[in-house]
Amino acid sequence: MTTTMTALFGGTGPHWAPRQVAVPEPGPGQIVVRTHAVALNNTDAVMLAAADPSTGGSGKEYRAGYEFAGQVSAVGDGVGTATVGRHVMGTAPAAFAQYVLADHRHVLPIPDGLGYSEASALPTGLLTEHGALTTGGFRPGQSVLITGATSSIGLIGLQIARALNAGRIIATTRSAAKHDLLKQAGADTVVITGEQDLTRSVLDATAGEGVCLALDHVGGQTFAACLPATKVDGAVVNIGRLGQAASTIDLDALSYRHLRLHGVSFGFTRAAELGAVIAAAGRDLLPAVADGRVRPLVDRTLSFDTAAEAATRLRSHQAQGKIVFAVP
Ligand SMILES: NC(=O)c1ccc[n+]([C@@H]2O[C@H](COP(=O)([O-])OP(=O)(O)OC[C@H]3O[C@@H](n4cnc5c(N)ncnc54)[C@H](OP(=O)(O)O)[C@@H]3O)[C@@H](O)[C@H]2O)c1
């Protein structure tokens, strides 16, 4: 049995650096997964920058990564031994490694026919977008606005809304060149922010009423523009702050429309609650993943040896979909 493995560390410079570390052992309720692919998230770029000593970051080294797919190689007490050998995708810290230690509640089975590369690119999108829809009180038939919809998780959110029988789906991007990408992912209406006024465009597309539910990945004044674009008794859920964390909102729009505002951050959710969010996403969405209605877009598959290229691509925001590492 192998006792050491390669893992990627941040805090060493502008890119991740490989180190040899011990293969983890599972404690109670935990599993160890031999990873075959791990996927990158916007958060990985934010953490890399915050720790990069060459640009004034903390210089504190940390094990990078959150999202993986592979095969269960060991289980701890309280996890059935039949679990060993299962093909799973999931979320756990320190995922950029050949073996990852995970809470057994934080993985989903990989449906037949889905490769490791695509599977690794799904868990964050599935749990975040399904969790946000649930938080916003989504029901089939409701209209949904998704801002920052070309983000990796936004594209999953679009497909999920379609698979769960949303009514009209309106999606935003800053780039006219990505119009067709959003249409293909399930958008009925695409708003090119910068060229079109977001609130006006949404009202025009919804007979002046606004959408039932807005999922916002951008924050800043895009979040503010979602409020008057949401119908009476509707909900706005902030998921990401790709633009800015600070926002000046119109309280008249909030109060006169009786809106509900929510924020979700599943990286800061207690383990048992996250387990319930993942279980609900699996229950509602695995059939749609299995039959191809929900599929991640993989921008490119790289390796730990080309981690610098991956970090540069992630920071560029030019990627269409997920960047994935195939794990040796
Ligand atoms: N709440 C949670 O639990 C949770 C979980 C995961 C991720 N997140 C957050 O969700 C967001 C999306 O994550 P991701 O990993 O999917 O991102 P990503 O794939 O890196 O998103 C890239 C896209 O974001 C858009 N974008 C970049 N900068 C922008 C800006 N200043 N204003 C508007 N749009 C901008 C660009 O789209 P266009 O060029 O097409 O406009 C770009 O293609 C991030 O803020 C992330 O931190 C939250």
The ligand as a Gaussian input file, in Angstrom:
#p B3LYP/6-31G(d) Opt

LIG

0 1
 N      -21.980000      30.363000      -2.565000
 C      -21.209000      29.305000      -2.756000
 O      -21.247000      28.330000      -1.982000
 C      -20.271000      29.298000      -3.933000
 C      -19.736000      28.099000      -4.411000
 C      -18.899000      28.139000      -5.540000
 C      -18.604000      29.347000      -6.143000
 N      -19.124000      30.499000      -5.620000
 C      -18.857000      31.796000      -6.257000
 O      -19.592000      31.825000      -7.486000
 C      -18.893000      32.609000      -8.441000
 C      -18.665000      31.792000      -9.705000
 O      -17.683000      30.794000      -9.427000
 P      -17.028000      29.950000     -10.632000
 O      -15.911000      29.151000     -10.041000
 O      -18.097000      29.234000     -11.361000
 O      -16.470000      31.171000     -11.503000
 P      -15.714000      31.186000     -12.894000
 O      -16.026000      29.972000     -13.682000
 O      -14.290000      31.498000     -12.643000
 O      -16.432000      32.459000     -13.576000
 C      -15.884000      33.029000     -14.703000
 C      -16.878000      33.965000     -15.351000
 O      -17.261000      34.987000     -14.458000
 C      -17.615000      36.151000     -15.190000
 N      -16.962000      37.295000     -14.532000
 C      -15.680000      37.399000     -14.175000
 N      -15.436000      38.610000     -13.614000
 C      -16.616000      39.263000     -13.619000
 C      -17.018000      40.550000     -13.206000
 N      -16.145000      41.427000     -12.679000
 N      -18.296000      40.905000     -13.373000
 C      -19.172000      40.042000     -13.919000
 N      -18.843000      38.798000     -14.347000
 C      -17.572000      38.424000     -14.198000
 C      -17.095000      35.982000     -16.601000
 O      -18.215000      35.827000     -17.424000
 P      -18.526000      36.816000     -18.682000
 O      -17.207000      37.219000     -19.245000
 O      -19.317000      35.937000     -19.583000
 O      -19.328000      37.941000     -18.134000
 C      -16.290000      34.697000     -16.521000
 O      -16.415000      33.914000     -17.673000
 C      -17.607000      33.077000      -7.756000
 O      -17.810000      34.368000      -7.206000
 C      -17.421000      32.052000      -6.661000
 O      -16.647000      32.543000      -5.584000
 C      -19.953000      30.502000      -4.555000

